[in-house]
């Protein structure tokens, strides 16, 4: 008799966690906005318990801030926050690029190249509906380099920053010129990795993240900065 696998439905906690996170990344909930556990539970049509658990997890991710009298607000970045996160990313991801240059197989490099081709396809056919795709593909590019570094501790440290990193990407401005600029940086990083030039791969990743930091600080309005 043929066996059929029954997919387990996502828990209410997972659904609440992913929904609130998506609302933050999509700009429905903006930095500094206040949210209410009871209101979210009512909107999601679930009990308050999984919403409360999701809120705690999102606080650990750095996306929510729980203040006095349990006031819950969406994280509002400061200049210092952004600089600190990107300094961490430079240290971790530049080293990941170096390690990937030394350790990745040709098959793994093909996977990175495939992502770059997909990004280029989205850029060539760009409209506003493709912004989310490009953000996710850019994230995948960085994630693959971390994965292929074969350093689990480095990956774990980077994962701790992943929600805030994606948050910063989501409030970046993705105009055609910006997309091309990011793509060219990614292509440069990949070419050095493919050439097995670990020092240039390291430097290219470091400079790319530094460029992202400068761009982000320039475009963030006073509404975002405390």
Secondary structure, DSSP 8 states (H G I E B T S, - for coil): -----------HHHHHHHHHHHHHHTTSS-TT-EE-HHHHHHHHTS-HHHHHHHHHHHHHHTSEEE-GGG-EEE----HHHHHHHHHHHHHHHHHHHHHHHHH--HHHHHHHHHHHHHHHHHHHT--GGGHHHHHHHHHHHHHHHHHTTT-HHHHHHHHHTHHHHHHHHHTS---HHHHHHHHHHHHHHHHHHHTT-HHHHHHHHHHHHHHHHHHHHHH--TTT--
